[in-house]
Amino acid sequence: MGLNQRRSVSPGKAGGVAGAVARAVLLLMALAGAARADGPAAPTPKAVIYPGDVIRDDMLTDSPDGGIRDGGGPYVEERALIVGKSARLTLLPGHAIPYAGVSNRRLVSNGAEVRLIYAEGGLLIMTEGAALQDGAIGDVVRVRNSDSGVTVSGAVQPDGSVKVGGG
């Protein structure tokens, strides 16, 4: 054949090995995309969520690909695990939410007045105190009793009170 002549190739043989490889790659990509779409959708923010904001269900959207993952570490895969918690980091739309980016809401703030409760058997003593540190539900925090000035430690309760001693 000369320089200006072209060789005609039948459609069944077009591409040879390169065509077969291209078709295999396209097939694998399609299968990977279908598998990812069938997997569980992970929550990502609809809008920017700032540190300290309480995460509500309406602030999240389900992203089939799990969102952009900015770094290492585990990411939240179920919205039920983070709804009602507080953002520790700025959470961006379309980005996966790292577990380290959320925490339980603080119910007790340093310096705030809290109710101290001591309950054992039929005995119930309630008084007021000043929290000496922040705390979420279940956290053990130090509180200064307002009446005696004694510092005690207790567990933060769901209502924001601090349970000290007792059973």
Beta strands, then each sheet from edge to edge (+ up, - down):
strand 1: 42-45
strand 2: 60-63
strand 3: 86-87
strand 4: 102-103
strand 5: 106-108
strand 6: 113-120
strand 7: 123-131
strand 8: 135-136
strand 9: 140-145
strand 10: 151-156
strand 11: 162-163
sheet 1: 1+ 2-
sheet 2: 3+ 4-
sheet 3: 5+ 8-
sheet 4: 6+ 7- 9+ 10- 11+ 6+
end
